Amino acid sequence: MAKNLVVVESPAKAKTINKYLGPDYRVMASIGHIKDLPAKEFGVDIHRDFEPKYEVIPDSIKRNNKKILNQLKEAAAKADTIYLAADPDREGEAICQHLKEELVRPRDNKLVYRVQFNEITKSAVKYAFENPGQIDQNRVDAQQARRVLDRLVGYQVSPLLWKKVRRGLSAGRVQSVALRLVVEREREIQAFVQTEYWTLNANLSAKLLPPFDARLVGGHTADGKTWTLKTGEFDKPLKESEVHIKDEAQMQEIVSALKDASFTVTSVETKEKKRYPVPPFITSKLQQEGSRKLRFPVSKTMKIAQKLYEGVDIGGEGTVGLITYMRTDSTRVSQGALDEVRDFVLQQYGEGYLPEKPIAYRSKQGAQEAHEAIRPTSAHRTPESLRAYLSNDELALYQLIWQRFVASQMRPAIFDQTTIDIEAGDSLFRATGSVLKFPGFLAVYEEAKDEQPKEDEESTATLPQVEPGEVLKVNELKPEQHFTTPPPRYTEATLVKALEENEIGRPSTYAQILSVIQDREYVEKVKNQFKPTDLGMVVNDLLVESFDDLFNVQYTARMEEELDEVEEGRLKWVQAIREFYEKFEKDLKLAERKMNDLKKGVISDEICHECGSPMLLKIGRYGYYLACTNEACGATRKVAEVVEEEEKAENQFGEVACPNCGRPMVVKRGRWGEFLACTGYPECKTTQRIKKDGQLAAADKLLEEKCPECGSQLMLKQGPFGEYIACSRRPECSYIKQDKLGLACPRTNCKGELVRRRSRRGKVFYGCSAYPTCDFTVWDKPIQKPCPQCGAAFLLEKVTKKGDVIHACHDAECGYREVVGASSTREPESVGVSDKHV
């Protein structure tokens, strides 16, 4: 029977470790945390130094915690020594503390050790068990402080959002700051004003090939002062002046001045340029590079990295941990790993690629130097050697980690960079090009970039050999118009970068932060970029207004520093929480009184399109909407529709004033498509149809004639099928003036007249004005000409496809028909009457 119990977090990790330990060790998994603050109550006693009330995590559908804990307790009771081997970070330390509390009673005569390793390899595991330690209480306190902080904020601010906005919302100490970054970037984009600027390239030929492009980079002003410029941005002037090619007119002046100018080489400079490798991965950099190069979400990168760390069966060697611990902010590499990777570089690439001594990278301030960078556990275990054992995604991530680590211990790449300066009149042009002389680390790895600068493309151009004083031939002058662009929305990679640079949260929490702000529907992904939803904008604005100093980048970063101080033993966790809570409690009480209540809504300047009452601005699950204040009406509208209508009218037609009342008109969408409508509705109901070609039809026009039914003015309106006259009070008054032909309905005892109408599909037909009492209709146009055969009061006129005009009797029993106009040998098309209303 095993006398030693080893407890880790995951079954995969347990399986890998188990093979390195003998039969005297039993390795079991806790499946993550076994204790936490209660899910359905506050769980923090504020009046007793913020004492947390931990409880064993209750059973769930996914896992039976009670069974897991009972099995661990049974094994612990039979063991003489217990080794707690959770991950080497704050969360791992807290897991070990909670395991000790549950598995070992104070009176038990058992040895309890804490073992840590940064990689799950035989040598690392053996060393850890030969040198066991104790639980680091400072690290436990740091984790506990973070947990209590998050509970204080989440459990007291979230209910405020439920009360003021809607249920199901949440606020978090770190997630809300991440949301603030996304919202503030969106507002930068919305406020951005585009600016025009121009650049000029000259395509030139020297005595030797190839032709090349040189860019206008500066020149001499009329008074002899020198100016310089760059694409879209301008360097500080060498003396006093500064030039900005702001528009086409200014560019044309420059181009005109250059037409007769001689392009002469003034200097040629070639110098050696080195490009140095980047450090091996830390967690945040792995997340960013996984997003850029592999298009992996941060959560996927961390999930795969966890599996590679815990162990993969690779055939002959069995289950092996392939990478070091993946939650780290240290770039440190152990001496053994350095020796091995240098040996690999020497064997595979030769002495020329190996630096004289190992390259040491500096970690950022506050990094946990007990950890290592993320690296392969063996440099000799190449990606190709593991292809048969890893999935495509696992192999891709492992290859990224392996390549970056190997490249980090190689010589820099060396380029010959040539710069050619060319003078043309008062203008200066410059061409740059680079030639790779020695690949160095680039033989293995090149870091991805969020955006490829245009200067990088130009620097790789191939340039001919030229001499100072050489006159170049001008093939073409290429002016190009540009517009400044707003800052881009955050991607997963750039948001992680922003969180890291602002020291918000920790790399181990980034995946969860990005997941939460999406799950809560505060942000959405548009083309892999984060865009705040209306709900996200509302929640952010309410939180910032009431808790600006809490949900603040600098304050959140300072709290992370304090947690580090707790871990280092320089600050007591209760002191850190108390200082935080004194200000937070005051802000909370003020917010409960003053925060806007969006459940009730805020009066807007919009008028209900149904009843004319004022509308309230509210927030729902799918964003802002407008709701009528008249409960009997109940009409609602999306705010986005109103904004879009106003913007569309302004962008497409400029400022259109209502021809009848002078108020602005906006784009609306109706049954027959888009149209302009007066914003003075319902007092003014003027509309203006937008035709299929995007042009405006004539606007509705008030007439002097009065409505025979209600006495209001009649209005000449533009329908989808042409003009018609209707009451200006529609839809309250349904009167439409009928287009009478001056012909009586032919039905016996019917007193109606024939009128022109349109079918549902827009086709013209003619029917009785007494409809629906009389349903007489014909498709062809009645004309005031009696039938010469039967004496009927009118004939029907039809034009055939060939242009022949036919007159026929509307009475089918008569059968009279006659071809008038152009003669045709083709039998006239049948002409008939429909007794069915269309």
Secondary structure by P-SEA (a helix, b strand, c coil): cccbbbbbccaaaaaaaaaaccccbbbbbcccccccccccccccccccccccccccccccccccaaaaaaaaaaaaaaccbbbbbccccaaaaaaaaaaaaccccccccbbbbbbbbccccaaaaaaaaaccccccaaaaaaaaaaaaaaaaaaacaaaaaaacccccccccccaaaaaaaaaaaaaaaaabbbbbbbbbbbbcccccccccccccccccccccbbbbbcccccccccccbbbbcccaaaaaaaaaaaccccccccbbbbbbbbbbbbccccaaaaaaaaaacccccaaaaaaaaaaaaaccccccccccccccccccccccccaaaaaaaaaaaaaccccccccccbbbbbcccccccccccccccccccccccccccccaaaaaaaaaaaaaaaaaabbbbbbbbbbbbbbcccbbbbbbbbbbccccccccbbbbbccccaaaaaaacccccccccbbbbbcbbbbbbbbbbccccccaaaaaaaaaaaccccccaaaaaaaaaaaaccccccccbbbbcaaaaaaaaaaaacccccccaaaaaaaaaaaaaaaaccccaaaaaaaaaaaaaaaaaaaacccccccccccccccccccccbbbbbbcccccbbbbcccccbbbbbaaaaaaaaaaaaaacccccccccccbbbbbbccccbbbbbccccccbbbbbbcccccccccbbbbccccccccccccccccccbbbbbbccccccccccccccccccccccccbbbbbbccccbbbbbbbcccccccccccccccccccccccccbbbbbbcccbbbbbbbcccccbbbbbccccccccccccccccccc
